[in-house]
Amino acid sequence: MAYEHIKIDREGPVTVVTLNRPDVMNALHAPAHFELHEAFDAFAADPDQWVAIVTGAGERAFSAGNDLKHQASGGGMGLPPSGFAGLTQRFDLNKPLIAAVNGVAMGGGFEIALACDLIIAADTATFALPEPRVGLAALAGGLHRLPRQIGLKAAMGMILTGRRVAAAEGQALGFVNDVVPAADLMDAARRWAAQICELSPMSIRASKEAVFKGLDEPSLEAAMAGQMRYPATAAMLRSEDFKEGPRAFAEKRKPNWQGR
């Protein structure tokens, strides 16, 4: 499908989603949100796509968040049910997402990255939730995901000041997984994706689902008891991959994962 505001590339089992509005620092408006909703729906439904990388076009920005100029000019602010960028309220996606942050990740742009499972950042990247500077609040998940990912005090230090955090500090705080030179960013993101793709996609989906559903359980005991009921765990246990892994180990060969 042809898109106007995003670009989709499929590299084997890896889908690369590029926010493609570099003239406005990849800020997003309603048409872009709905395109991303469709693209991530397609990724979720495609059994041959195992991992997605999300990045921004150009060198300046991953995403500057909400397109405030579009909003100020009377443009609509509609969002799909999956939320900002088709991601921030997509709670049922058990395939891994990697944010390759190539520059500014502000407001909604940072919230997109926080909605991903891994953040790989260029050494030039910066992150912030500056919405209060323009009379808004980070209501696309930033106020909830950031404290859960780095702890309350560190998160409040960013939220209550709107300050910019460089990639290296983001790694020290714990929300960035890897910092690399800007020229190496996509190669690094692809290496992380390739490492994930070496593993059974059924196992990866079961693992991701168990982590996130388990965090909502009232105790460790409840999380461990509940994990056998999760859909991705059940799918893993009846999959071809569940049979292939032990067989390949016994035969001393590389597994041939099917993702089904």
C-alpha positions as CSV (number, residue, x, y, z in Angstrom):
1,M,0.0,0.0,0.0
2,A,1.2,3.5,-0.9
3,Y,1.4,6.0,2.0
4,E,1.9,9.8,1.9
5,H,3.3,10.5,5.3
6,I,5.2,7.3,6.2
7,K,7.4,4.8,4.4
8,I,7.3,1.0,4.8
9,D,10.2,-1.3,3.9
10,R,10.3,-5.0,4.5
11,E,13.7,-6.6,4.9
12,G,13.1,-10.3,5.3
13,P,11.2,-10.7,8.6
14,V,11.9,-7.1,9.7
15,T,9.6,-4.2,8.9
16,V,11.1,-0.7,8.9
17,V,8.6,2.1,9.5
18,T,9.9,5.6,8.7
19,L,8.0,8.7,9.8
20,N,8.4,10.6,6.6
21,R,7.6,14.3,7.2
22,P,11.1,15.7,7.6
23,D,10.0,19.2,6.6
24,V,8.2,19.4,10.0
25,M,10.7,17.3,11.9
26,N,8.4,14.3,11.5
27,A,5.7,15.8,13.6
28,L,2.5,13.9,13.2
29,H,-1.0,15.0,12.3
30,A,-4.3,13.0,11.9
31,P,-3.6,11.7,8.4
32,A,-0.2,10.3,9.6
33,H,-1.7,8.7,12.7
34,F,-4.2,6.8,10.6
35,E,-1.5,5.7,8.1
36,L,0.5,4.4,11.0
37,H,-2.5,2.6,12.4
38,E,-3.0,0.8,9.1
39,A,0.7,0.0,8.8
40,F,1.0,-1.5,12.3
41,D,-2.2,-3.4,11.8
42,A,-0.6,-5.0,8.7
43,F,2.6,-5.7,10.6
44,A,0.7,-7.4,13.5
45,A,-1.3,-9.5,11.1
46,D,1.6,-10.7,8.9
47,P,3.0,-14.0,10.1
48,D,6.2,-13.4,8.1
49,Q,7.0,-10.1,9.8
50,W,8.6,-10.7,13.2
51,V,10.2,-7.4,14.3
52,A,9.6,-3.7,13.4
53,I,12.1,-0.8,13.5
54,V,10.6,2.7,13.8
55,T,12.7,5.7,12.8
56,G,12.4,9.2,11.3
57,A,13.3,10.6,7.9
58,G,16.3,12.9,7.7
59,E,18.9,13.7,10.3
60,R,17.2,16.2,12.5
61,A,14.4,14.4,14.2
62,F,12.9,11.1,15.1
63,S,9.7,13.0,15.7
64,A,8.9,16.4,17.2
65,G,5.6,14.9,18.3
66,N,2.2,16.6,17.7
67,D,2.1,18.9,14.6
68,L,1.2,22.0,16.5
69,K,1.2,24.2,13.4
70,H,-1.3,21.9,11.8
71,Q,-3.4,22.1,14.9
72,A,-3.1,25.9,15.2
73,S,-4.2,26.3,11.6
74,G,-7.5,24.4,12.3
75,G,-6.4,21.0,11.3
76,G,-8.2,18.0,12.8
77,M,-6.7,16.2,15.8
78,G,-8.3,12.8,15.3
79,L,-6.6,9.7,16.5
80,P,-7.2,6.1,15.6
81,P,-8.1,3.6,18.4
82,S,-4.4,2.5,18.6
83,G,-3.5,6.0,19.7
84,F,-0.7,8.5,18.8
85,A,1.3,7.1,15.8
86,G,-0.9,4.0,15.8
87,L,1.1,2.8,18.8
88,T,0.6,4.4,22.1
89,Q,-2.7,2.6,22.9
90,R,-1.8,-0.6,21.0
91,F,-1.6,-2.8,24.0
92,D,-2.1,-6.2,22.3
93,L,0.9,-6.2,20.0
94,N,3.3,-9.0,21.1
95,K,5.8,-8.6,18.3
96,P,8.9,-6.6,19.3
97,L,9.3,-3.0,18.3
98,I,12.7,-1.1,18.1
99,A,12.8,2.7,18.1
100,A,15.9,3.9,16.1
101,V,16.0,7.5,17.4
102,N,18.0,9.6,14.9
103,G,17.5,13.0,16.4
104,V,14.9,15.0,18.4
105,A,12.3,12.8,20.1
106,M,10.0,15.4,21.8
107,G,6.6,15.1,23.3
108,G,4.7,12.6,21.2
109,G,7.9,11.6,19.5
110,F,9.3,10.5,22.9
111,E,6.0,8.8,23.6
112,I,6.4,6.8,20.4
113,A,9.8,5.6,21.5
114,L,8.6,4.7,25.0
115,A,5.9,2.6,23.4
116,C,8.6,0.5,21.7
117,D,10.4,-2.3,23.5
118,L,13.9,-1.1,22.7
119,I,15.4,2.3,22.1
120,I,18.5,2.6,20.0
121,A,19.7,6.2,19.9
122,A,22.1,8.1,17.8
123,D,24.6,10.0,20.0
124,T,22.9,13.2,18.7
125,A,19.5,12.2,19.9
126,T,17.6,14.2,22.6
127,F,14.4,13.3,24.5
128,A,11.9,15.4,26.4
129,L,8.3,15.7,27.4
130,P,7.9,19.5,27.0
131,E,4.1,19.6,26.6
132,P,3.6,22.0,29.6
133,R,5.6,24.6,27.8
134,V,2.7,24.9,25.3
135,G,-0.1,24.4,27.7
136,L,-0.5,20.6,27.1
137,A,0.4,17.4,28.9
138,A,2.0,14.2,27.7
139,L,-1.3,12.2,27.6
140,A,-0.2,9.7,24.9
141,G,1.4,7.5,27.5
142,G,4.5,9.4,28.4
143,L,3.3,10.3,31.9
144,H,2.7,6.6,32.6
145,R,5.4,4.8,30.7
146,L,8.3,6.9,31.8
147,P,7.8,6.4,35.6
148,R,7.3,2.7,34.9
149,Q,10.5,2.4,32.9
150,I,12.9,4.6,34.9
151,G,11.3,5.1,38.4
152,L,9.2,7.8,39.8
153,K,11.8,10.4,40.9
154,A,13.9,10.3,37.7
155,A,10.7,10.5,35.6
156,M,9.3,13.4,37.6
157,G,12.6,15.2,37.2
158,M,12.0,15.2,33.4
159,I,8.2,15.6,33.5
160,L,8.1,18.6,35.9
161,T,10.8,20.5,34.1
162,G,10.3,19.6,30.5
163,R,14.1,19.4,30.2
164,R,15.9,17.8,27.3
165,V,17.9,14.7,28.0
166,A,20.7,13.6,25.7
167,A,21.1,10.0,24.5
168,A,23.9,9.2,27.0
169,E,21.9,10.4,30.0
170,G,18.9,8.5,28.6
171,Q,21.0,5.3,28.7
172,A,22.1,6.1,32.2
173,L,18.5,6.7,33.3
174,G,17.6,3.3,31.8
175,F,15.2,4.2,28.9
176,V,17.8,3.9,26.1
177,N,19.3,0.5,25.4
178,D,22.2,1.5,23.1
179,V,23.9,4.7,22.0
180,V,25.8,4.7,18.7
181,P,27.3,7.3,16.3
182,A,24.5,8.8,14.2
183,A,26.0,7.3,11.0
184,D,25.7,3.8,12.5
185,L,22.2,4.1,13.9
186,M,20.2,1.9,11.4
187,D,23.0,-0.7,11.2
188,A,22.8,-1.0,15.0
189,A,19.0,-1.2,15.0
190,R,19.2,-3.9,12.3
191,R,21.8,-5.8,14.4
192,W,19.4,-5.8,17.4
193,A,16.6,-6.9,15.1
194,A,18.8,-9.7,13.7
195,Q,19.6,-11.0,17.2
196,I,15.9,-11.1,18.0
197,C,15.2,-12.9,14.7
198,E,17.7,-15.7,15.6
199,L,15.2,-16.8,18.3
200,S,11.8,-18.3,17.9
201,P,9.3,-15.6,17.1
202,M,6.7,-17.6,19.0
203,S,8.9,-17.6,22.1
204,I,9.6,-13.9,21.7
205,R,5.9,-13.1,21.5
206,A,5.1,-15.3,24.5
207,S,8.0,-13.6,26.4
208,K,6.9,-10.1,25.6
209,E,3.3,-10.8,26.5
210,A,4.2,-12.5,29.8
211,V,6.3,-9.5,30.8
212,F,3.7,-6.9,30.2
213,K,0.7,-8.9,31.4
214,G,2.7,-10.0,34.4
215,L,3.5,-6.4,35.4
216,D,-0.3,-5.9,35.8
217,E,-0.6,-8.8,38.2
218,P,-0.8,-8.0,41.9
219,S,2.2,-10.2,42.8
220,L,5.0,-12.3,41.4
221,E,3.1,-15.5,42.4
222,A,0.0,-14.3,40.5
223,A,2.1,-13.4,37.5
224,M,3.8,-16.8,37.4
225,A,0.4,-18.6,37.8
226,G,-1.2,-16.5,35.2
227,Q,1.3,-16.8,32.4
228,M,0.1,-20.2,31.2
229,R,-3.3,-18.6,30.4
230,Y,-1.8,-15.9,28.1
231,P,-2.7,-16.3,24.4
232,A,0.9,-16.0,23.1
233,T,2.0,-18.7,25.6
234,A,-0.7,-21.0,24.5
235,A,0.2,-20.3,20.8
236,M,3.9,-21.1,21.5
237,L,3.1,-24.4,23.2
238,R,1.1,-25.7,20.2
239,S,3.5,-24.2,17.5
240,E,5.8,-25.9,15.1
241,D,8.6,-23.8,16.6
242,F,8.0,-25.5,20.0
243,K,8.8,-28.8,18.3
244,E,11.6,-27.5,16.1
245,G,13.7,-26.0,18.9
246,P,14.4,-29.2,20.9
247,R,14.7,-31.2,17.6
248,A,17.4,-28.8,16.2
249,F,19.2,-28.8,19.6
250,A,19.3,-32.6,19.6
251,E,20.5,-32.7,15.9
252,K,23.1,-30.0,16.6
253,R,21.9,-27.7,13.9
254,K,20.5,-24.2,13.6
255,P,16.7,-24.1,14.1
256,N,14.5,-23.4,11.1
257,W,11.9,-21.1,12.8
258,Q,8.5,-20.8,11.1
259,G,6.8,-18.3,13.4
260,R,3.8,-20.5,13.6
